[in-house]
Amino acid sequence: MSTDSTTNDSTPKGQYTQTAHAQRVVLFQYPKVVFLLPSLVAALICGIVMSIFGIDQAVPDKAAASQGASSFLTPQNLVGVIFLSIFAINLVAMSVDFPRYSALALVFGGTTVVLIFLIINNKYPLIGPLNRIVSEVYIVANATFYFLFAAILLLIYLIVYTTRWMDYWEVRANEILHNHGPLSDQIRYPTFGLKFDKEIPDILEYMLLGSGRLVFKVPNENRSIVLENVLWIDRKERQLMEVLGEMAVRLDVDDEGMRNANKR
């Protein structure tokens, strides 16, 4: 079915016509657990690797280790180290906000520390003792552990997805609705004179799921409405501008109609 995009010449000048803009924007606030997605993917990959390749999980023989066969380099240990490293980085990213400048400072600071370490190691051998410490690290888990870890996260994601409708916000052209509670209690705010800001408090969370913060400034309200952890915030911002722009068009049309009526 094709849609005719031409307008009727008989339409009175100044009359409001319905646009193809979004009629409403639904906004959800997600808990921080959604940012464990990299750990979920890592657990699935590690479980698949352990199950397909049938890696031996036995602890390397001490005699073999004394002859130079480090347990750290065994496949099962490397899989465990990779998983725990991703999990640790994921937890740090969730616990601390990294604005743009802080993230750049962290990168440059880490690079500086590595360079200083290499310079000191050139004069005082430090890698040897570190190698001995690392060689004692041995992490192993079977495929069931990784799959159960992923299953627990998937169950939590399912609960979050189904319960998000118990507390969400709905922005329409003429009002903002806050739906909350099991019986969908509503609080209404007008959009006349509404202003909103988009903020990116954590660049890592933004890179992962496009997460950010929306701040609505409603006239005659003492406090601003702050929505944390709104996913794909750039797309939500475009939709909000369309919906609120539709309200502005309606106000302009109404003002023009009143002026024409006064002239008559």
C-alpha positions as CSV (number, residue, x, y, z in Angstrom):
1,M,0.0,0.0,0.0
2,S,1.4,3.3,-1.0
3,T,0.9,6.6,0.9
4,D,0.2,9.8,-0.9
5,S,2.5,12.4,0.6
6,T,1.0,15.4,-1.3
7,T,-1.2,17.9,0.5
8,N,-4.7,19.0,-0.5
9,D,-4.7,22.5,-1.9
10,S,-8.2,23.0,-0.4
11,T,-6.8,22.7,3.1
12,P,-7.4,26.0,4.9
13,K,-4.3,28.0,5.5
14,G,-3.0,27.7,9.1
15,Q,-5.0,24.5,9.8
16,Y,-3.0,21.8,11.7
17,T,-2.4,18.6,9.8
18,Q,-1.2,15.4,11.4
19,T,2.4,14.6,10.8
20,A,4.3,11.3,10.6
21,H,6.1,12.2,13.8
22,A,6.1,9.8,16.8
23,Q,2.9,10.2,18.9
24,R,4.7,9.4,22.2
25,V,8.1,8.4,23.6
26,V,8.3,5.7,26.3
27,L,11.3,6.0,28.6
28,F,12.6,3.3,30.9
29,Q,15.2,3.6,33.7
30,Y,17.3,0.4,33.7
31,P,19.4,-0.9,36.7
32,K,23.1,-1.1,36.5
33,V,23.0,-4.9,36.0
34,V,22.3,-4.4,32.3
35,F,25.9,-3.3,31.8
36,L,27.1,-6.8,32.7
37,L,26.4,-7.7,29.1
38,P,30.2,-8.1,28.3
39,S,30.5,-10.6,31.1
40,L,27.5,-12.5,29.8
41,V,29.0,-12.8,26.4
42,A,32.4,-13.8,27.8
43,A,30.8,-16.5,29.9
44,L,29.0,-18.0,26.9
45,I,32.1,-17.9,24.8
46,C,34.2,-19.5,27.6
47,G,31.6,-22.2,28.2
48,I,31.5,-23.0,24.5
49,V,35.3,-23.2,24.3
50,M,35.5,-25.5,27.3
51,S,32.8,-27.8,26.1
52,I,33.7,-28.0,22.4
53,F,37.5,-28.5,22.8
54,G,37.1,-30.8,25.9
55,I,40.0,-29.1,27.7
56,D,41.6,-31.1,30.5
57,Q,40.8,-29.4,33.8
58,A,43.4,-31.3,35.9
59,V,46.0,-29.3,37.8
60,P,49.4,-29.6,36.1
61,D,51.8,-31.9,37.8
62,K,54.2,-30.1,40.1
63,A,57.2,-32.0,38.7
64,A,56.3,-30.7,35.2
65,A,55.9,-27.2,36.5
66,S,59.3,-27.3,38.1
67,Q,60.8,-28.2,34.7
68,G,59.4,-25.0,33.2
69,A,55.8,-26.0,32.1
70,S,53.9,-23.1,33.7
71,S,50.4,-23.8,34.8
72,F,49.5,-20.3,33.9
73,L,49.8,-21.0,30.2
74,T,47.5,-24.0,30.2
75,P,44.3,-23.5,28.1
76,Q,41.9,-23.9,31.0
77,N,43.8,-21.3,33.1
78,L,43.9,-18.8,30.2
79,V,40.1,-19.2,29.7
80,G,39.5,-18.5,33.4
81,V,41.9,-15.6,33.4
82,I,40.3,-14.0,30.4
83,F,36.8,-14.4,31.9
84,L,37.8,-13.0,35.3
85,S,39.6,-10.1,33.7
86,I,36.6,-9.1,31.6
87,F,34.3,-9.5,34.7
88,A,36.6,-7.3,36.8
89,I,36.8,-4.6,34.2
90,N,33.0,-4.8,33.8
91,L,32.5,-4.3,37.5
92,V,35.0,-1.3,37.6
93,A,33.1,0.3,34.7
94,M,29.8,-0.1,36.6
95,S,31.1,1.1,39.9
96,V,32.9,4.3,38.7
97,D,31.6,6.9,36.3
98,F,34.1,7.7,33.5
99,P,33.3,11.1,31.9
100,R,35.0,11.9,28.6
101,Y,38.0,13.6,30.1
102,S,38.4,11.1,32.9
103,A,38.5,8.3,30.4
104,L,41.2,10.0,28.4
105,A,43.1,10.7,31.5
106,L,42.9,7.0,32.5
107,V,44.2,5.9,29.1
108,F,47.1,8.4,29.2
109,G,47.8,7.6,32.8
110,G,47.9,3.9,32.2
111,T,50.2,4.4,29.2
112,T,52.5,6.5,31.4
113,V,52.6,3.9,34.2
114,V,53.6,1.1,31.6
115,L,56.4,3.3,30.2
116,I,57.7,4.0,33.7
117,F,57.6,0.3,34.5
118,L,59.6,-0.5,31.4
119,I,62.2,2.1,32.2
120,I,62.6,0.9,35.7
121,N,62.7,-2.7,34.6
122,N,65.6,-1.8,32.2
123,K,67.7,-1.0,35.3
124,Y,66.2,-3.2,38.0
125,P,64.8,-6.5,36.8
126,L,61.2,-6.7,37.9
127,I,59.6,-9.0,35.3
128,G,61.4,-12.0,36.8
129,P,59.7,-11.9,40.2
130,L,56.4,-11.0,38.5
131,N,56.7,-14.1,36.3
132,R,57.2,-16.3,39.4
133,I,54.1,-14.8,41.0
134,V,52.0,-15.1,37.9
135,S,53.1,-18.7,37.4
136,E,51.4,-19.6,40.7
137,V,48.1,-18.4,39.5
138,Y,45.8,-21.2,38.4
139,I,42.1,-20.7,37.6
140,V,39.9,-23.4,36.2
141,A,36.2,-23.9,35.8
142,N,34.2,-26.3,33.7
143,A,31.7,-25.4,31.0
144,T,28.8,-25.8,33.4
145,F,30.1,-23.0,35.6
146,Y,30.2,-20.5,32.7
147,F,26.8,-21.6,31.3
148,L,25.2,-21.3,34.8
149,F,26.7,-17.8,35.2
150,A,25.3,-16.8,31.8
151,A,21.9,-18.4,32.7
152,I,21.7,-16.4,36.0
153,L,22.3,-13.1,34.1
154,L,19.8,-14.0,31.4
155,L,17.2,-14.7,34.1
156,I,17.9,-11.4,35.7
157,Y,17.6,-9.6,32.4
158,L,14.3,-11.3,31.8
159,I,13.0,-10.1,35.2
160,V,14.2,-6.5,34.4
161,Y,12.6,-6.6,31.0
162,T,9.2,-7.8,32.3
163,T,9.1,-5.5,35.4
164,R,10.2,-2.3,33.6
165,W,6.5,-1.6,32.8
166,M,5.9,-1.1,36.5
167,D,7.8,2.2,36.5
168,Y,8.2,4.1,33.3
169,W,7.7,7.5,31.7
170,E,5.7,8.5,28.7
171,V,6.1,11.8,26.9
172,R,3.3,13.0,24.7
173,A,2.9,16.2,22.8
174,N,0.9,17.8,25.6
175,E,1.8,16.0,28.8
176,I,4.3,13.8,30.5
177,L,3.0,10.7,32.3
178,H,4.7,8.9,35.1
179,N,3.3,5.3,35.3
180,H,4.3,3.4,38.4
181,G,3.1,0.7,40.7
182,P,1.3,-2.6,39.9
183,L,-1.9,-0.8,39.2
184,S,-0.3,1.8,36.9
185,D,-0.8,4.9,39.0
186,Q,-0.2,8.0,37.0
187,I,1.3,11.4,37.7
188,R,0.8,14.0,34.9
189,Y,3.0,17.0,34.0
190,P,2.3,19.5,31.3
191,T,4.8,19.9,28.4
192,F,4.1,23.6,27.9
193,G,7.4,25.4,28.5
194,L,9.2,22.0,29.0
195,K,13.0,21.9,28.6
196,F,15.2,18.8,28.7
197,D,18.9,18.1,28.7
198,K,20.8,15.0,27.6
199,E,23.9,14.1,29.7
200,I,26.5,11.4,29.3
201,P,27.9,10.7,32.8
202,D,29.8,7.6,31.8
203,I,31.4,7.2,28.4
204,L,32.0,3.5,28.8
205,E,28.3,2.8,29.4
206,Y,27.4,5.1,26.5
207,M,29.7,3.1,24.2
208,L,28.2,-0.2,25.4
209,L,24.5,0.5,25.3
210,G,24.2,4.1,24.4
211,S,23.2,4.9,28.0
212,G,22.8,8.4,29.3
213,R,20.7,10.7,31.6
214,L,17.7,12.8,30.7
215,V,16.8,15.8,32.8
216,F,13.4,17.4,32.3
217,K,12.8,20.9,33.6
218,V,9.0,21.2,34.1
219,P,7.7,24.8,34.8
220,N,6.2,25.4,38.2
221,E,7.9,22.3,39.6
222,N,10.5,22.6,42.4
223,R,12.6,19.7,41.3
224,S,13.7,18.5,37.9
225,I,12.8,15.1,36.6
226,V,16.0,13.0,36.3
227,L,15.9,9.7,34.5
228,E,19.1,7.6,34.9
229,N,20.4,4.9,32.6
230,V,18.2,5.5,29.6
231,L,19.4,3.2,26.9
232,W,20.0,4.4,23.3
233,I,19.6,8.0,24.5
234,D,20.5,9.6,21.1
235,R,17.5,7.9,19.5
236,K,15.3,8.9,22.4
237,E,16.5,12.5,22.1
238,R,15.5,12.6,18.4
239,Q,12.1,11.2,19.3
240,L,11.5,13.7,22.1
241,M,12.4,16.6,19.8
242,E,9.9,15.3,17.2
243,V,7.1,15.0,19.9
244,L,7.8,18.3,21.5
245,G,8.2,20.0,18.1
246,E,4.7,18.8,17.3
247,M,3.5,20.6,20.4
248,A,5.3,23.8,19.2
249,V,3.6,23.5,15.8
250,R,0.2,23.2,17.5
251,L,0.8,26.3,19.6
252,D,1.9,28.3,16.5
253,V,-1.2,27.2,14.6
254,D,-3.4,28.2,17.5
255,D,-1.8,31.6,17.9
256,E,-2.2,32.2,14.1
257,G,-5.8,31.2,14.3
258,M,-6.5,33.6,17.1
259,R,-4.8,36.5,15.3
260,N,-6.9,35.8,12.2
261,A,-10.1,35.6,14.3
262,N,-9.2,39.0,15.9
263,K,-8.7,40.6,12.5
264,R,-12.2,39.5,11.4
